[in-house]
Amino acid sequence: MKHHALEQLQAVANVNPDYPRPVPEMSRRQRLERWAQLLELSRHDGLSTLRETEYKPAKERALMRADNSPISVAFADPVLRAAGLENDSYGEAKRFFELSDRQLHHLVCYCHFGATVSAARATRYVRAMAAASDRKGILARLRNIFVL
């Protein structure tokens, strides 16, 4: 490997000393809030849902995806990808946003909305999950089970 001074490199290339910028750590709530903002700004009337997520074996469910889904809206965002979102699959959304199968099922499953879910409805649900992430204690966890 040959080393050059920054001034020498600038003569032959565009050098950006800020690249790559370190990605700040995002909390679960911050990731969910970012997702909600993206859904809110989404220009899609209906986002695709996933069929029968509750009936699929875990390995198959983890690989499920659909174009133009609430999850694909999140994956299209460079900030969430830089924070570690690797693809737009059900399993990756579950891991990255720290969601239970129940929570993700209620957001993206066909049985709740039909073929599409409105971006506004998905936004409300993701925001509710973000707000619930701050709640601690047994009563808060029970509330999350029954409300979300």
Short mmCIF file of the C-alpha atoms (twelve columns), coordinates in Angstrom:
data_MODEL
# 
_entry.id   MODEL 
# 
loop_
_atom_site.group_PDB 
_atom_site.id 
_atom_site.type_symbol 
_atom_site.label_atom_id 
_atom_site.label_alt_id 
_atom_site.label_comp_id 
_atom_site.label_asym_id 
_atom_site.label_seq_id 
_atom_site.Cartn_x 
_atom_site.Cartn_y 
_atom_site.Cartn_z 
_atom_site.pdbx_PDB_model_num 
ATOM 1   C CA . MET A 1   0.000   0.000   0.000  1 
ATOM 2   C CA . LYS A 2   1.352   3.365   -0.992 1 
ATOM 3   C CA . HIS A 3   0.679   6.327   1.307  1 
ATOM 4   C CA . HIS A 4   0.176   9.899   0.111  1 
ATOM 5   C CA . ALA A 5   -0.319  13.206  1.828  1 
ATOM 6   C CA . LEU A 6   -3.838  14.630  1.706  1 
ATOM 7   C CA . GLU A 7   -2.629  17.527  -0.473 1 
ATOM 8   C CA . GLN A 8   -1.240  15.080  -3.064 1 
ATOM 9   C CA . LEU A 9   -4.523  13.151  -3.194 1 
ATOM 10  C CA . GLN A 10  -6.573  16.319  -3.616 1 
ATOM 11  C CA . ALA A 11  -4.654  17.039  -6.811 1 
ATOM 12  C CA . VAL A 12  -5.963  13.828  -8.430 1 
ATOM 13  C CA . ALA A 13  -9.268  13.181  -6.648 1 
ATOM 14  C CA . ASN A 14  -12.094 14.811  -4.761 1 
ATOM 15  C CA . VAL A 15  -11.274 14.136  -1.139 1 
ATOM 16  C CA . ASN A 16  -13.955 14.482  1.494  1 
ATOM 17  C CA . PRO A 17  -12.346 14.256  4.932  1 
ATOM 18  C CA . ASP A 18  -15.771 13.758  6.536  1 
ATOM 19  C CA . TYR A 19  -16.484 10.536  4.625  1 
ATOM 20  C CA . PRO A 20  -17.347 8.025   5.944  1 
ATOM 21  C CA . ARG A 21  -19.004 9.796   8.803  1 
ATOM 22  C CA . PRO A 22  -19.603 7.701   11.873 1 
ATOM 23  C CA . VAL A 23  -23.223 6.679   12.215 1 
ATOM 24  C CA . PRO A 24  -24.650 7.812   15.536 1 
ATOM 25  C CA . GLU A 25  -26.213 5.074   17.595 1 
ATOM 26  C CA . MET A 26  -30.009 5.199   17.362 1 
ATOM 27  C CA . SER A 27  -32.225 4.002   20.183 1 
ATOM 28  C CA . ARG A 28  -35.191 1.760   19.486 1 
ATOM 29  C CA . ARG A 29  -37.505 4.720   19.915 1 
ATOM 30  C CA . GLN A 30  -35.454 6.850   17.497 1 
ATOM 31  C CA . ARG A 31  -35.529 4.094   14.871 1 
ATOM 32  C CA . LEU A 32  -39.295 3.709   15.253 1 
ATOM 33  C CA . GLU A 33  -39.856 7.483   15.152 1 
ATOM 34  C CA . ARG A 34  -37.779 7.735   11.980 1 
ATOM 35  C CA . TRP A 35  -39.854 4.946   10.423 1 
ATOM 36  C CA . ALA A 36  -43.068 6.728   11.416 1 
ATOM 37  C CA . GLN A 37  -41.825 9.948   9.806  1 
ATOM 38  C CA . LEU A 38  -40.986 8.104   6.598  1 
ATOM 39  C CA . LEU A 39  -44.414 6.473   6.515  1 
ATOM 40  C CA . GLU A 40  -46.050 9.839   7.157  1 
ATOM 41  C CA . LEU A 41  -44.185 11.335  4.200  1 
ATOM 42  C CA . SER A 42  -44.870 8.331   1.990  1 
ATOM 43  C CA . ARG A 43  -46.602 9.192   -1.262 1 
ATOM 44  C CA . HIS A 44  -48.234 5.789   -1.542 1 
ATOM 45  C CA . ASP A 45  -51.987 5.522   -1.060 1 
ATOM 46  C CA . GLY A 46  -51.750 1.892   -0.048 1 
ATOM 47  C CA . LEU A 47  -48.739 -0.020  1.190  1 
ATOM 48  C CA . SER A 48  -48.523 -3.720  0.457  1 
ATOM 49  C CA . THR A 49  -49.193 -6.203  3.239  1 
ATOM 50  C CA . LEU A 50  -47.791 -9.688  3.765  1 
ATOM 51  C CA . ARG A 51  -50.091 -12.712 3.617  1 
ATOM 52  C CA . GLU A 52  -50.631 -14.983 6.601  1 
ATOM 53  C CA . THR A 53  -47.556 -14.074 8.601  1 
ATOM 54  C CA . GLU A 54  -48.980 -15.842 11.645 1 
ATOM 55  C CA . TYR A 55  -49.199 -19.205 9.852  1 
ATOM 56  C CA . LYS A 56  -45.727 -19.344 8.318  1 
ATOM 57  C CA . PRO A 57  -42.876 -21.213 9.991  1 
ATOM 58  C CA . ALA A 58  -40.430 -18.793 11.641 1 
ATOM 59  C CA . LYS A 59  -37.716 -19.273 9.000  1 
ATOM 60  C CA . GLU A 60  -40.128 -18.680 6.135  1 
ATOM 61  C CA . ARG A 61  -41.769 -15.722 7.896  1 
ATOM 62  C CA . ALA A 62  -38.367 -14.099 8.461  1 
ATOM 63  C CA . LEU A 63  -37.737 -14.072 4.700  1 
ATOM 64  C CA . MET A 64  -41.127 -12.633 3.741  1 
ATOM 65  C CA . ARG A 65  -41.115 -9.284  1.971  1 
ATOM 66  C CA . ALA A 66  -43.165 -7.233  -0.470 1 
ATOM 67  C CA . ASP A 67  -42.425 -4.306  -2.722 1 
ATOM 68  C CA . ASN A 68  -43.977 -1.066  -1.488 1 
ATOM 69  C CA . SER A 69  -44.600 -2.384  2.047  1 
ATOM 70  C CA . PRO A 70  -44.214 -0.429  5.285  1 
ATOM 71  C CA . ILE A 71  -40.924 -2.273  5.738  1 
ATOM 72  C CA . SER A 72  -39.660 -1.327  2.269  1 
ATOM 73  C CA . VAL A 73  -40.421 2.330   3.070  1 
ATOM 74  C CA . ALA A 74  -38.025 2.032   6.014  1 
ATOM 75  C CA . PHE A 75  -35.387 0.224   3.952  1 
ATOM 76  C CA . ALA A 76  -35.442 2.950   1.275  1 
ATOM 77  C CA . ASP A 77  -34.123 5.411   3.871  1 
ATOM 78  C CA . PRO A 78  -30.332 5.854   3.854  1 
ATOM 79  C CA . VAL A 79  -30.323 6.879   7.527  1 
ATOM 80  C CA . LEU A 80  -31.943 3.626   8.677  1 
ATOM 81  C CA . ARG A 81  -29.712 1.596   6.355  1 
ATOM 82  C CA . ALA A 82  -26.639 3.337   7.784  1 
ATOM 83  C CA . ALA A 83  -27.939 2.561   11.275 1 
ATOM 84  C CA . GLY A 84  -27.991 -1.146  10.400 1 
ATOM 85  C CA . LEU A 85  -31.210 -2.026  8.545  1 
ATOM 86  C CA . GLU A 86  -29.937 -4.660  6.125  1 
ATOM 87  C CA . ASN A 87  -32.974 -5.433  3.936  1 
ATOM 88  C CA . ASP A 88  -36.754 -5.142  3.745  1 
ATOM 89  C CA . SER A 89  -37.687 -8.573  5.048  1 
ATOM 90  C CA . TYR A 90  -40.033 -9.326  7.934  1 
ATOM 91  C CA . GLY A 91  -37.205 -10.881 9.959  1 
ATOM 92  C CA . GLU A 92  -34.903 -7.927  9.476  1 
ATOM 93  C CA . ALA A 93  -37.625 -5.454  10.497 1 
ATOM 94  C CA . LYS A 94  -38.298 -7.562  13.572 1 
ATOM 95  C CA . ARG A 95  -34.597 -7.552  14.508 1 
ATOM 96  C CA . PHE A 96  -33.770 -3.949  13.662 1 
ATOM 97  C CA . PHE A 97  -36.838 -2.324  15.213 1 
ATOM 98  C CA . GLU A 98  -36.856 -4.805  18.130 1 
ATOM 99  C CA . LEU A 99  -40.449 -5.881  17.519 1 
ATOM 100 C CA . SER A 100 -42.309 -8.980  18.550 1 
ATOM 101 C CA . ASP A 101 -44.036 -11.154 15.963 1 
ATOM 102 C CA . ARG A 102 -47.329 -9.915  17.366 1 
ATOM 103 C CA . GLN A 103 -46.383 -6.256  16.877 1 
ATOM 104 C CA . LEU A 104 -45.081 -6.731  13.356 1 
ATOM 105 C CA . HIS A 105 -48.019 -8.951  12.439 1 
ATOM 106 C CA . HIS A 106 -50.445 -6.171  13.439 1 
ATOM 107 C CA . LEU A 107 -48.565 -3.721  11.234 1 
ATOM 108 C CA . VAL A 108 -48.004 -5.672  8.030  1 
ATOM 109 C CA . CYS A 109 -50.342 -8.674  7.868  1 
ATOM 110 C CA . TYR A 110 -53.010 -9.045  5.203  1 
ATOM 111 C CA . CYS A 111 -55.537 -10.335 7.741  1 
ATOM 112 C CA . HIS A 112 -55.776 -6.908  9.379  1 
ATOM 113 C CA . PHE A 113 -55.993 -4.653  6.326  1 
ATOM 114 C CA . GLY A 114 -56.455 -6.680  3.159  1 
ATOM 115 C CA . ALA A 115 -53.990 -6.246  0.315  1 
ATOM 116 C CA . THR A 116 -52.914 -2.758  1.376  1 
ATOM 117 C CA . VAL A 117 -52.623 -0.627  4.490  1 
ATOM 118 C CA . SER A 118 -52.749 3.152   4.360  1 
ATOM 119 C CA . ALA A 119 -49.518 4.946   5.172  1 
ATOM 120 C CA . ALA A 120 -51.434 7.030   7.739  1 
ATOM 121 C CA . ARG A 121 -52.633 3.947   9.600  1 
ATOM 122 C CA . ALA A 122 -49.178 2.363   9.557  1 
ATOM 123 C CA . THR A 123 -47.751 5.663   10.847 1 
ATOM 124 C CA . ARG A 124 -50.137 5.707   13.808 1 
ATOM 125 C CA . TYR A 125 -49.261 2.141   14.723 1 
ATOM 126 C CA . VAL A 126 -45.491 2.668   14.502 1 
ATOM 127 C CA . ARG A 127 -45.789 5.851   16.595 1 
ATOM 128 C CA . ALA A 128 -47.755 3.925   19.229 1 
ATOM 129 C CA . MET A 129 -44.973 1.320   19.362 1 
ATOM 130 C CA . ALA A 130 -42.371 4.096   19.701 1 
ATOM 131 C CA . ALA A 131 -44.273 5.675   22.588 1 
ATOM 132 C CA . ALA A 132 -44.665 2.289   24.252 1 
ATOM 133 C CA . SER A 133 -40.914 1.706   24.102 1 
ATOM 134 C CA . ASP A 134 -40.390 4.222   26.919 1 
ATOM 135 C CA . ARG A 135 -42.780 2.500   29.271 1 
ATOM 136 C CA . LYS A 136 -41.234 0.324   31.955 1 
ATOM 137 C CA . GLY A 137 -42.615 -2.108  34.474 1 
ATOM 138 C CA . ILE A 138 -45.096 -4.956  34.453 1 
ATOM 139 C CA . LEU A 139 -48.198 -2.770  34.030 1 
ATOM 140 C CA . ALA A 140 -46.700 -1.064  30.990 1 
ATOM 141 C CA . ARG A 141 -45.751 -4.413  29.454 1 
ATOM 142 C CA . LEU A 142 -49.286 -5.718  30.042 1 
ATOM 143 C CA . ARG A 143 -50.701 -2.587  28.428 1 
ATOM 144 C CA . ASN A 144 -48.456 -3.128  25.409 1 
ATOM 145 C CA . ILE A 145 -49.679 -6.698  25.078 1 
ATOM 146 C CA . PHE A 146 -53.344 -5.733  25.054 1 
ATOM 147 C CA . VAL A 147 -53.247 -2.358  23.310 1 
ATOM 148 C CA . LEU A 148 -50.671 -2.968  20.601 1 
# 
